[in-house]
Structure formats: C-alpha cells, structure tokens
C-alpha cells in the first residue's frame, strides 16, 4: 500500500513555513489545545515501550502540545519533552496534571549530554509510519 505519492512528490509539497520556528510559535500561541497529528498512544507504541524498564528516561523530540509525553509518563517512564517553541513548552509545563518535564531546545542541538535517554520518540514520524505504509 502506498501513501498516494512518491517521496519526491511529497518533498515538493512540503510547506516550508512548517520548518520555521516562528510558524510554530504563532501556532501554539494562537491555539492552546493539545495537538495530535493522527493518533494518541497506539497499541504499537505501547508494545515498543514494553522493551524498556519502567523508570527509564524517554525523550519526546519535537513534542509540540501533544499528549504523548504525558501518556508515556503515566506508563511509569521519566519523560522529557523538547520543542523549539517556547509557547508549546509553556503550555505543556502548565498542565495541571503534567508528569513529564518540558524543555526549550532545538532537535539539531539538543541540550542534553549523550546517552541521556533510553529511547527517543518522534510522534510525527510514528504517526506517519503507523498510518502510511510507505
């Protein structure tokens, strides 16, 4: 099964603004609800997390305002969400039931020492691989 377009076609359709930090800052300032690309914590992700011991450190890379970090934290993991939008970090940190830690940072220059995490999650990639069998 295909996604409906080849990789070259998909690349030409990407919206360059989505890679601009100002785009995300404005988006998360304007809309302060939890933003889920396609899915919540799925059975496949739960299965993958079973490979880790509870209490392990997990990084949610590009967390945005998704509930993924909180879902994983509720399973007993020490989760850190990192995003380069200050608005999303502030929003997630201010959730009354927040169990994860949220940090402002760039995925290309992470503010953590090497080997800080047992696993790294990127929800957008997981969603695409779950729903698009490329």
BAMAR-677189 format. One line per field, with one value per residue: residue number from 1; x, y, z of N, C-alpha, C in turn. Coordinates in steps of 0.02 Angstrom, whole numbers, plus 50000, padded with zeros to 5 digits. Example, Ala and Ser with C-alpha at 12.3 -4.5 7.8 and 13.67 -1.06 7.14 Angstrom:
seq = c(1|2)
neast = c(50660|50642)
nnorth = c(49716|49888)
nup = c(50390|50354)
caeast = c(50615|50684)
canorth = c(49775|49947)
caup = c(50390|50357)
ceast = c(50660|50645)
cnorth = c(49835|50002)
cup = c(50390|50394)
REM end
This chain:
seq = c(1|2|3|4|5|6|7|8|9|10|11|12|13|14|15|16|17|18|19|20|21|22|23|24|25|26|27|28|29|30|31|32|33|34|35|36|37|38|39|40|41|42|43|44|45|46|47|48|49|50|51|52|53|54|55|56|57|58|59|60|61|62|63|64|65|66|67|68|69|70|71|72|73|74|75|76|77|78|79|80|81|82|83|84|85|86|87|88|89|90|91|92|93|94|95|96|97|98|99|100|101|102|103|104|105|106|107|108|109|110|111|112|113|114|115|116|117|118|119|120|121|122|123|124|125|126|127|128|129|130|131|132|133|134)
neast = c(50042|50027|50071|50006|50078|50240|50404|50478|50379|50307|50402|50408|50289|50294|50267|50361|50354|50324|50442|50493|50532|50456|50331|50281|50284|50189|50077|50059|50037|49920|49829|49791|49763|49785|49878|49862|49935|49891|49861|49829|49918|49964|49929|50041|50148|50141|50178|50311|50367|50366|50485|50570|50625|50516|50533|50641|50726|50648|50644|50541|50543|50527|50401|50290|50122|50069|49993|50074|50196|50144|50059|50154|50229|50134|50139|50245|50372|50514|50493|50548|50500|50546|50549|50558|50477|50434|50308|50238|50310|50286|50147|50130|50203|50124|50012|49892|49902|50029|50159|50273|50431|50467|50563|50643|50714|50818|50802|50912|51018|51027|50997|51058|51168|51260|51185|51083|50955|50852|50768|50706|50571|50479|50341|50273|50338|50312|50171|50154|50218|50134|50012|50033|50090|50224)
nnorth = c(49941|50111|50282|50370|50459|50480|50489|50599|50681|50706|50779|50896|50952|50993|51113|51249|51339|51266|51227|51333|51416|51523|51501|51392|51447|51550|51471|51389|51486|51544|51434|51344|51214|51036|50962|50838|50743|50625|50510|50451|50379|50230|50053|49992|50076|50061|49928|49936|50011|49919|49855|49925|49962|50013|50177|50213|50340|50439|50528|50646|50702|50856|50890|50976|51018|50898|50758|50651|50639|50645|50534|50430|50453|50421|50285|50252|50300|50411|50555|50675|50813|50899|51049|51177|51283|51406|51435|51312|51235|51307|51294|51152|51129|51195|51120|51054|50922|50881|50767|50745|50821|50976|51054|51190|51184|51143|51019|50993|51030|50971|51000|50909|50790|50660|50497|50515|50468|50322|50296|50378|50469|50518|50587|50631|50562|50431|50429|50445|50329|50235|50255|50262|50162|50166)
nup = c(50000|49961|50003|49922|49854|49782|49860|49810|49755|49872|49944|49869|49899|50029|50156|50174|50279|50391|50443|50503|50649|50695|50640|50716|50844|50832|50800|50916|51010|50966|50962|51096|51130|51154|51029|50915|50791|50713|50791|50957|51096|51033|51011|50954|50991|51129|51135|51089|51193|51295|51287|51364|51531|51662|51726|51651|51557|51437|51285|51211|51062|50983|51041|51037|51070|51099|51183|51203|51281|51411|51410|51399|51515|51612|51602|51678|51646|51644|51572|51455|51366|51221|51132|51006|51017|51124|51169|51160|51253|51370|51378|51391|51509|51600|51618|51728|51770|51735|51713|51646|51602|51527|51402|51325|51168|51025|50904|50826|50900|51035|51210|51299|51377|51288|51275|51368|51367|51362|51259|51113|51057|50916|50878|50761|50658|50699|50689|50550|50501|50558|50497|50361|50245|50184)
caeast = c(50000|50066|50044|49969|50126|50308|50442|50496|50318|50292|50451|50392|50227|50304|50259|50423|50342|50321|50509|50511|50514|50404|50268|50258|50273|50124|50025|50045|50011|49852|49787|49823|49738|49831|49876|49881|49938|49845|49840|49852|49964|49935|49950|50109|50194|50141|50218|50381|50388|50374|50555|50606|50606|50485|50582|50691|50717|50624|50641|50489|50577|50477|50340|50233|50074|50041|49988|50116|50241|50104|50037|50211|50245|50085|50159|50300|50437|50535|50489|50565|50479|50585|50522|50589|50426|50426|50236|50218|50342|50249|50081|50135|50227|50072|49956|49885|49921|50092|50207|50334|50469|50469|50623|50650|50776|50817|50818|50977|51069|50993|51031|51069|51229|51248|51160|51039|50889|50849|50730|50685|50509|50460|50272|50253|50364|50274|50104|50158|50234|50078|49954|50053|50134|50272)
canorth = c(50000|50172|50343|50410|50498|50457|50532|50661|50721|50728|50830|50960|50978|51015|51184|51272|51376|51218|51219|51399|51420|51574|51468|51352|51493|51581|51419|51367|51543|51553|51376|51317|51147|50982|50950|50770|50738|50574|50461|50454|50324|50171|49987|49978|50113|50026|49867|49956|50034|49861|49835|49966|49955|50073|50220|50234|50407|50440|50594|50659|50752|50897|50871|51019|51016|50830|50725|50591|50637|50630|50464|50387|50463|50383|50214|50243|50321|50480|50583|50744|50837|50956|51082|51242|51334|51424|51432|51242|51214|51339|51263|51084|51134|51223|51073|51039|50852|50867|50723|50750|50884|51007|51094|51227|51164|51129|50949|50989|51047|50955|51024|50852|50751|50597|50439|50537|50437|50253|50296|50442|50464|50574|50568|50641|50506|50372|50434|50432|50258|50196|50264|50267|50105|50181)
caup = c(50000|49955|50035|49875|49815|49794|49906|49776|49752|49940|49962|49836|49928|50098|50168|50205|50342|50446|50470|50530|50720|50704|50622|50773|50900|50820|50803|50985|51046|50942|50980|51156|51144|51138|50957|50896|50718|50688|50840|51027|51109|51000|51036|50930|51034|51194|51125|51086|51260|51338|51282|51412|51601|51690|51758|51602|51530|51367|51257|51160|51019|50948|51075|51023|51125|51100|51249|51202|51339|51470|51403|51413|51586|51651|51600|51725|51619|51656|51504|51442|51301|51199|51073|50999|51027|51195|51184|51173|51315|51425|51381|51419|51579|51643|51626|51799|51785|51700|51744|51607|51605|51460|51394|51262|51135|50954|50891|50794|50950|51097|51271|51344|51363|51252|51313|51422|51361|51340|51197|51086|51018|50872|50865|50691|50619|50720|50660|50478|50491|50580|50453|50292|50238|50131)
ceast = c(50044|50032|50002|50014|50196|50346|50461|50437|50300|50338|50434|50330|50235|50298|50321|50411|50339|50389|50535|50486|50458|50335|50239|50243|50204|50067|50007|50022|49937|49806|49820|49794|49792|49823|49904|49880|49886|49819|49862|49901|49932|49962|50022|50161|50198|50183|50293|50408|50397|50446|50598|50582|50570|50538|50636|50674|50700|50620|50585|50515|50526|50408|50280|50187|50039|50039|50034|50161|50203|50080|50094|50231|50197|50099|50220|50369|50450|50541|50508|50541|50521|50554|50555|50538|50418|50352|50214|50248|50305|50181|50083|50156|50172|50012|49951|49908|49987|50138|50274|50368|50473|50525|50623|50716|50764|50839|50887|51034|51039|51033|51043|51135|51212|51225|51116|50972|50895|50812|50712|50624|50500|50391|50251|50277|50325|50205|50106|50172|50175|50021|49971|50106|50182|50328)
cnorth = c(50062|50230|50384|50454|50471|50508|50599|50708|50748|50785|50897|50992|51004|51091|51208|51308|51329|51207|51284|51403|51469|51546|51433|51396|51526|51531|51400|51425|51554|51497|51339|51249|51095|50965|50881|50765|50688|50528|50480|50396|50260|50107|49971|50014|50081|49963|49883|49976|49976|49834|49873|49951|50019|50112|50243|50305|50404|50513|50597|50717|50790|50885|50914|51020|50948|50804|50664|50586|50618|50557|50416|50393|50423|50307|50201|50262|50393|50513|50657|50761|50897|50983|51151|51299|51346|51419|51360|51217|51243|51307|51194|51086|51157|51177|51052|50968|50832|50823|50725|50817|50911|51057|51128|51206|51147|51056|50941|51006|51035|50976|50969|50818|50687|50542|50458|50499|50365|50248|50367|50430|50527|50558|50578|50584|50442|50372|50417|50359|50213|50197|50263|50213|50114|50131)
cup = c(50000|49990|49987|49834|49830|49837|49874|49772|49821|49960|49930|49866|50000|50103|50207|50271|50401|50478|50501|50602|50732|50688|50683|50833|50892|50826|50874|51029|51030|50966|51037|51177|51127|51064|50941|50820|50693|50743|50910|51036|51082|51030|51014|50974|51102|51191|51124|51155|51308|51337|51334|51483|51624|51729|51710|51579|51456|51345|51205|51119|50978|50975|51057|51083|51129|51172|51254|51263|51403|51469|51423|51487|51631|51650|51644|51700|51639|51588|51504|51372|51283|51135|51067|51000|51102|51215|51199|51238|51375|51434|51414|51492|51626|51651|51699|51818|51753|51742|51709|51620|51534|51457|51326|51231|51062|50943|50858|50841|51019|51159|51322|51327|51325|51300|51372|51423|51336|51273|51177|51043|50977|50847|50793|50647|50636|50689|50586|50464|50511|50529|50379|50281|50180|50131)
REM end
